[in-house]
């Protein structure tokens, strides 16, 4: 399974959430995090690691080999054991590596796609902020699900509303997650015309852990005693697994939406999640999250 995590505006915590999702994906699935942000990677500097092996060496090796296990040969382990394909911090190098992977994908299906097709394997791609011309776009389009993060303030939602119709064409299977306080999930779902899969509450302790500034992150979360970030990321992962789309299922474009309302009339508690349905459910399910998942994730 290939999961692309993106944003359309600002910095809602895509890298932190991607780390949490990969680290806390339920066993026995094998996970790997790939930094695929054309603006450059953050994880190497967070944990004082070298950038090689990483995205650059993977892009070079993919030209010579179609081995589905190739991705793991270019990972480094974070404290706790999570394997990560690290991107260089510079945008120029990261963009060049992603462009090389895109060229390889056009002929061989893509090294990330091949790795994600292995049994009991999940590849989490941190694609950062994405637009139509992003070097990460081939990864987004190849993903089994595109997870879109947005903060719930008026300016972020207005920007999301203006681009949601376009973003809906990038992947047939999408999950919208709101981050932090702001407009209520029910209100956002009504105005955007799509369900909100989850509310991602702020969790400074969990975020600090995943930024290398606190307790070391573990390859798998140990249980309910861990941070809210780890617990909720695991619940989101479980929901994504249970709703993994079957091949051949397509979704209609997301309709154009009205303006985001002024002041929020309701807001969701930051320590919970409410799965929201559209006011008039469509005949097909365009976004994951309409099942029984009851979770929220910190960023």
URLINPE-V412153 format. One record per helix or strand of 2 or more residues. SS is the DSSP state (a for helix, b for strand). FROM is the first residue (numbers start at 0). TO is the last residue. Records with the same first field share a line. If there is no record, write none. Layout:
SS: FROM-TO  FROM-TO
This chain:
b: 1-6  29-34  75-76  82-84  120-128  144-151  173-181  197-199
a: 13-22  42-45  54-61  69-73  90-107  110-115  136-141  153-166  184-191  203-209  227-241
